[in-house]
Structures are given as structure tokens and as C-alpha cells.
Amino acid sequence: MMTIDKFNFAGKKAIVRVDFNVPLNEEGKLTDDTRIRGALPTLKKVLADGGALIIMSHMGKPKGKVNAKFSLSQIVDAVAERLGAPVQFAPDCAKAAEAAAALKPGEVLLLENLRFYPEEEGKPVGIDKEDPAYDEAKKAMKASQKEFAKTLASYADCYVMDAFGTAHRKHASTAVIADYFDADHKMLGYLMEKEVHAVDSILKDIKRPFTAIMGGSKVSTKIGIIENLMDKVDNLILCGGMTFTFAKAQGGNIGKSICEDDKLDLALSIIEKAKAKGVNLVLATDCVAADNFANDANTQICDANNIPEGWEGLDAGPKSREAFAAAIKGAKTILWNGPAGVFEFDNFVGGSKAIADAIAEATANGAFSLIGGGDSVACINKFGMADKVSYISTGGGALLEAIEGKVLPGIAAIRGDK
């Protein structure tokens, strides 16, 4: 497999798929440039070699229609500033052949939002899956998707995939486009290489003990990951809103806390599986309960399985935080996905902060720590602790699917995997 370090971009046009799905405020101004900064090493390598650079990305969910709210024209200046080079803009990603052909070495062209075309995602528009005509529409869309990918590929001599956040999608720009370049002219960018290495460190090159922390509101969204991790981890911490599904499954009273009533049997089966596999399953035993879902709500500490009526658990309690920290501090490999409470409210960050502190301490003692998923990354950034962990993943869904053991199309297309 060709690597970006081995490839010389001199005199070549490179089309690079990045993830510039960045947050903008009401005025269309960039509020967090993390994803742009993450792509800079790859983009600068192309320019430093003497290549011309074509950047493509999606933003938001415009559902195959042009929508000014999601136009990448809003970030041209921000990209130029961080890249240290002028950036031209192509207002239609499928009609940029002339602009691409005119590019000289050292010049940069940013294409308009790929998702303004339904062909990017390859999903039929305006037809229900139950419609008898859906299969034909899907087949037609797949053909259109190939043509769209071929058009994008025609702009350049080589292709670089550097958008880990979309690597789990078989979209025109993330996987299909790779079919139009030979093996020596397609490669992963620096960010993708780092992400793949980080996932491999978690799943293949495990230093023990291995502690995984899974948070968030629903056990159903994490079941695939939990089951895949059961064969790999020594300690598994399940926290956040899913705490109360487990508490209710074991006969507890959870007040008006969030709960998946149809997943109680699943919760019990996870407890049994952990026992059978010798995994130390750590669940919250107490919580910070509130009488309202608000930062200024009245609070009390109570057992996670004995919450008064009208109250709901919004954060892990002090005993739970101690148990979490104990399972983390001695670990040599750590994965964190999902907060321990409603961290968006400053009064309910205690559980997540305890986890972050323990991870930072373990990392300082030589552990490899991977933080992935939007909320966990937001937690680490909120606490100003990004430099105290080993690696922060840029891809939420992609990371989770990789941890589930699924093949990611955006990586398979480069590696030639099937």
C-alpha cells in the first residue's frame, strides 16, 4: 500500500478528502477549527512537495440539495489562514474541471459541499424504502454515484483519503473514487494513518490491563462495541444514562431517570456475559440526582437503584467516581467513549471529570489512552486536558464501527480489502 510519506506530489494534482464538517455560529463564522488543524500535515505535504491541492469535504446534512447554510464558501478564509496559502473556491463540486485544470503547483482549490449532490451518499431521494420502485431507484443511484466519483477523480492525478470521520461510509468521495486510481496513486493521509494506528493499539496491540469506559444515554447504541470489547478488556466501565437501564433491570427504583425499558433483558445478559468471561464490570452504584433537567436544579446524592419519584440521575456519584478511577489508574490501555453524566451542565460534570483525571494520571504513568466520540472529546476539551491523553480520535461513528470490528470502506478502498 502506498503511503503519503513515500509519495512525491511534485508536479501532480492531488484531490484530498478531508473532514471539514466544522461548527459555525449564526453568522457563519467558524467556532472550532480542530478538524481543519488535524488535516494540515497532509495538505501541507502536498504543497511542500510542489503539488497542486484540491480539497473536498461535506458539511452538515443538506440531503442532496444546495443549502447556503452548509456552504463551504463560509470557511475559505479560515482554511487559507491555517494553511498559510490562498484558497480558490469552486462553487459546484461536480463542475470544477476547468478550475482544477488551471491549478498550478502550490495552488489550492476548495470544492463546494459534496453533499449538495445526492450521488455523494448514494441514497435515492424522495422515495420510501417500502416503495416497490425503491430497488430500481437504488440501482440507478449507485450508477450515478460511480459517475459522480469518476468526475471528482478526473480532477487529479492522485487521491488521498484523510477523513476518518467518514471512513465508515461508502460514499463517492470516501470509497468509490478510489476505484479510479491505481494502487500507487491512492493513499491514506497522515490523520488517517494516525487513526488506524490508534485503533490497532486498542484492538491488536493491547498492553494489559485494558480498561474501556462506555458512557452515554443508551445501551442499545453501544451494544456492538460492548460485545466486541468483552473478549478484549479486563475492566469495562458502563456509565452515563445507561446506568439506569442496568439499575432497573436489577430491580432498582430509578425515579424519572432515562431508561430503555425494552433493553432490560439485554442489560442482564451483559452482566452475565461479563461474569462468564471474567471481565470486571463496573457500574455506577450512586448518582447525583436532580429534581429537574437543568443546571440549577436541586440535587441529592442517592443510590443508583433507589432514586426518589420525580428525581432523575444526571451524573455519577462520589462512590462511583472512586470505583471508576480505581479501574482506570492501573490500566496500560484505555478507551473512553461517552460521558458519565450531563457534562453540558457545569453542575453535573463531576463523574466525567473524575474519569478524565484518572485517564490523565494513567497516561502519565505510561498507559496508551484513546478518547473517541464527540461527547468524550468535548469533555476532554472542556476540561483543558487534550494534551494529557495519548490520542483523541476525530471520528465518532467511524471509530465505534472500527472498535466493533467492522471493515471501514474508506480504508478498505485504499488497502484493496474486500
Secondary structure, 3 states (H helix, E strand, C coil): CCECCCCCCCCCEEEEECCCCCCECCCCCECCCHHHHHHHHHHHHHHHHCCEEEEECCCCCCCCCCCHHHCHHHHHHHHHHHHCCCCEEECCCCCCHHHHHCCCCCCEEEECCHHHCHHHHCCCCCCCCCCCCHHHHHHHHHHHHHHHHHHHHCCCCEEEECCHHHCCCCCCCCCHHHHHCCHHHEEECHHHHHHHHHHHHHHCCCCCCEEEEECCCCCCCCHHHHHHHCCCCCEEEECHHHHHHHHHHCCCEECCCCCCHHHHHHHHHHHHHHHHHCCEEEECCEEEEECCCCCCCCEEEEECCEECCCCEEEEECHHHHHHHHHHHHCCCEEEEECCCCCCCCHHHCHHHHHHHHHHHHHHHCCCEEEECCHHHHHHHHHCCCHHHCCEECCCHHHHHHHHCCCCCHHHHHHHCCC
